[in-house]
């Protein structure tokens, strides 16, 4: 590994201009729409603001220490640029966050808070955040980081930014934990039913098998095993199934992460794409009963499961209220990834329970009392 670098080439610090724009908007009580490449604009409601705070000019890796397994990067840096720099040192972001577009930025990735197929085994994107520099709603540049560093209100702001979609502060820079790439990686495919797949995954989860990704769709369970060569080889021999070539495996997990598998592209125009986050230990009979009652017949072609069953993608023309009732009954929540396919009055996000809504509103009011930053992005009242 090369030694730490503090000033790599191809950098641009636009923090002063960004702070000035936010400060002016705050003084004029003028809302801002925070934007990067626009790769994840579908994740939420349309922002009620005409003025754009464009983060793309604020880019560059400001510090990378492969030995200490950490990197600091500005928000407008393309995610692909960061991943390429890490790959040169045999490292990566272990949660493999999705891009959803060739120009996806680090700031937008953090703001969306999404993680890829490895998430149940490696942790989420939020778990990788060591610290952040943010621009507050009144235009001040603030830095938060360290193991237990919190602001005066007691919030861990660095991790609160992950998934907040710019509603609590403008992510200017982030420090992330990085990890070595696995020495060996193999993928297998087994022809089994969903019930059998979930049963086996539950059993395998109690063993030392080095599984780091799973997906099931239309009678096919695909598994990825990663780690040392011996443990991966032993795992493959134990599980059996059809081995995928390196190219096939890379394509499958990349296309799953980026929603380019046939399941996503074959969805009928009138069908919405729903992501259901459910308990890992959900009983399959309970799932079947709830689906039958609330949605009716559901074919294998309309369902894709990953995260060992904890994340389920559903293509359905059922009303949003029924999808959310299904998720709620099973102890989870649902998000629509195709907002244009649901009624205009329906938010893509699941409504918050009253206590949670109060906490969200209090937090928003404390950090952005005048509603300057991405108003309405998550919920109309925020």
N, C-alpha and C positions, 0 to 999 in steps of 0.2 A: 504494500500500500504506500502511496505517496504521502508526504507530510501534510499537515493542515495548511489550507490556503485561506487568506483573508480578503484578497482583492482580485478575484478572477476577472477576465475580460468580459466584454459585452454586458456591462451593467449600466443602469440609469436610475438615479435617485430622484424621483419626482415628489418626494414627501412634502416639501415646502409648498409647492403648487397645490397639491391635494389638500393639505391642511387649510390653505388660504381659501380654497373653494368651499370646503365644508364650513369654515368660519363665517364666510359671507352668507351662505345659505342659512346658517343658524341665526345670524343677526336679522336677516330678512324674513325668517320663519318660512323659508322656501324649501319644500321637500326635495330629496335627491333620490335618484335611482342609481344604485351602485352596480357597475357593469364590468365584466371582463370580456371573454370571447363570446358570451351568450350561449354556451354549450348546455347550460342547465336551467335556462329560463322556464322550461316546462314544469319545473319542480316547485309549484306554488301558484299564488295568485298574481295577477298583473299589478305592478307597483303603481300607486297613485301619485306619480311625479313625472314632470316633463323634463327637468334638468338631469343630465347624466353625469355621474362621477366615473370617468373611464380610468380604470386601474392599469391598463396595459402598458402605459409608458413607465410604470414603476416596476422595474424588473432586474433580475440578476441574482446569482448565488453570492451572498455576502460573506459566508464563512462555511467551510466544509472540513471537518476533521474525521477522516475515515477510521482512525485509531479509536477515537472517543465515540464513534458511532452517532454523530450528530451533524446536522446541516441546518444553516439558516438561509432563508430565501425570501425575496420580495414577492408580494402578492401577484404582480402582473407577469411573473415568470411562467412560460409555458410548462405545464406538467411534464411534457415529453422531454424538455430540456433538462429538467431536474432528474428525471429517470435515466437519461443518457449519461449524465455525470456520475450518478451512483453506480450504474452498470460498469463503467470504466474501472471502478474499484471493487467490483464483485459484490456490490451491495444493492439494496432495493428498499422500497416502502413495503413492509411486510403485509399490510392489509390490501394491497393492490387496488387502489381506488380507481373507479371508472373515469374515463375521459369524456365520453359522449360527444366527441368532436376533436379534430386534429389540433385545434388551438387552445384547448382547455387550459386554464391558468391554475396556479397553485392556490391563489386566493379563493377562486370560485369552488375549487375542490374542497377546501377547508370549510367554506361557508355552507356548502351543501351537506357536508358531514358523511358522505357515502363511502362505503367500503365494498370490496369485491369478494370473490368466492372464498378467500382464505380467512375471512373475518372471524368465524367462530374459533379458529385454532390460533390465530395470531393476535387477536384483539382488534379493536376498531381504529379508525383514523384518529379519533379523539384521544385514544390511549398513546398515540405517538407524539402528541403535542407536548413540547417541553416549555415553550414560552411563545409569546406573541408581542408584536408592537401594533397597537391599534390607533386609529384616529377617532377621538371621542366625538359625540354629537355637536360639541361646541368648537371643534377644530383643533384640539390639542393632541399632540403625539405622546402616547403613553406606552410604557413597556411593562409587561408582566411576564414572570417566569420563575424558574426554580421549583424545588420539590413541593413547597407548601406556600409559595408566595400568593397572597390574595390582596384584593383592594380593601379599602377601609370598611366597605359594607359586608365583607366576609365572603365575597364571591370569588371563585377561581375563574377569572375572566378569560384566561387563555383557553380553557376548554369550553367555556360557555359560548365562545365564538363559533365553535364547531357545530354546524347544523343550524345556526341562528339566521343564516341567509342575509347577513348584513343588517339585521334589524336592531342590533344592540351596539354596534360599533363597526368601523371600517377596518378590516384586516389589512395592515400595511406590510407586515413581515411576520414570518413564523419560523420557529426553530423546531425541528422534528428529529425524533429518534429514528435511526436507520438500522437495518440488520443485514448480515451476510446472506447472500443467495444460497439456497440449499445445494449441497454437493451433488445429490442425485434426485431425479424426478421421473416418475413413471405414472402413466394413466391406464386405467382398465375400464372395460365396459361389460356389464352383466345384463342379460335379458330377464327382468323380474318385474312383478307387479309393484304398485306403490306400497301396498300393505306389507309385502315382503321386504321391500327396500327400507322402509322405515323401521321395521323390526330388526333387520340386520344392522342398520346404522346405529340404532340404540344399543345393541349388544357390542358392536365394535368400539363405540365410544367409551366403553369400560375396559378397554384393552390398550396396550402400548402401540397399537398399529399407527404408523406415521401418516395418517390421512390428513390432508390439508385442503381438500375441496371435494364437493359432491354435487351432482345434479341428477335429477330424475325427470324424464319426460317421455310420455307415450311408450311405456314399457321398457325403457332403457335407463339403467343406473350407471353413471360415469363417475369414477373415483380418481383422485390424484393422491399419490403417496410421495412424500419428500423427506429428505434427511440424509443420513449416511448411506453409502452404497449397500452395505450388508443389511441394514434394517429395511430399506426399501425393497431389496430383492426378496428378503424373507416374507415381507408383507404381501408382495405380489404372488408368491407361491402359495401363501395361505388363502388368499381371496379368490384366486383363479380368474376366470373371465377372459375376454379378448383384450390383448395388449394393443394400445394405440401407438402409432409411430410418434416420434418427437414432433414432427410437423402437425400431425393430426391433433395431438394433445395441446400444443401451443395454440392452434386455431380454435379448438373447442373452448378453452378457458378464456381466451381473449374475447371470443364472440359472445360467450355467456356474460362476461363482465360488461361488454359494450352493447348488449342487447341486439346483437346481429345474428343470433341463431335463428333458424327457420321458424321456431315458435313465435318469435317477436315479429318477424316480417310477414308471416302467414295470417296474422290476426285480421279478421274481417273488418271493413271500414267502420261498421256500426258498433263494434265491440270496444270496450274500454280495457286498458291494461291496468290491472290492480296489483299492488304489492301488499301481501298480507304478512305481517310479522307476528309469529305465533310462538307459544311456548315449545321448547325443544321436546319436552316429554308428552306432548299432546297425544292422547289416545286416538288411534285411527278410526275406531268405531264411532267415537264422539264426533270426529271430523265428518265422517260419512253421514251421520244422522243430521248434523247441522246443515250441511250442504244440501241434502235432500229436502229438508223442510223449507229452507230459505231461498234456494236457487233452483231446485229441481235437478234433473239429470245433468251430470257433468262428465264429459268425455275426457279420456286421457290426453287428447290432443289440445285441450283447453287449459291444461295445468302444467306448470313447470316448478319443481321444488329444488331449492339448493339450501346451503347452510344446514345440511343434514335434516331438512324438513322444517327448520325454524323460519325460513323465508319461502313463501309460495307466491308464484306469479300466476295470475288468473286473467284469462281473456273472457270477458262476459259482457252481455248487453243488459244485465240486470240493473235495476235502479240503484243508485249510490247508497240509498238508505239500507237496502238489503245486504249489500256487500259489507257495509260497516256494522250492521247488526250481526252478521256472521263472525266478523273479526272480534267484535266485543264479546259475543257469547263464548268464544273459544279462548278468551283471555289475552287477545292481542289488539292490533290496530291495523288500519288499511290506509293506503295512500294511492291516489290515482295518478299514473304516469302519463296519461293522455287527457289533460283537462278539457280539451275540445270535444270529447266524446260524452261528457256528462252535462247535465242541465246547467245553464249559466249561473243559477243561484247556488249551486253546490260548489263548495270549496274542494280542491283536490286533496286537502288534508282532512283528517278525521277531527271533528269538533272536540274541543277540550272539555273534560268534566269541570264542573263549577269551581272546585278548589284549585285545580291546576290552572284554570283560566285566570283566577285572581292572582296567583303567583306570577304568571307570565306578564300580566298587565302591570303589576307592581314593579317587576324588573325592568320592563320597557320604560315605564315612567321615570324610574330612577336613573337609567342610563341615557335615555333620549326623551326628556319630558315634553318636548315640542313636536315629536313625531317627524323628525327631519329625515331619518335614515330608512330607506326602503319601506315606507308606510304601506300597510295592507298586504305585504308580501306573504306573510304566513296566515294571518287572519285579518278580517276587515277592521276589527276594533284595534288592531296593533299596527 
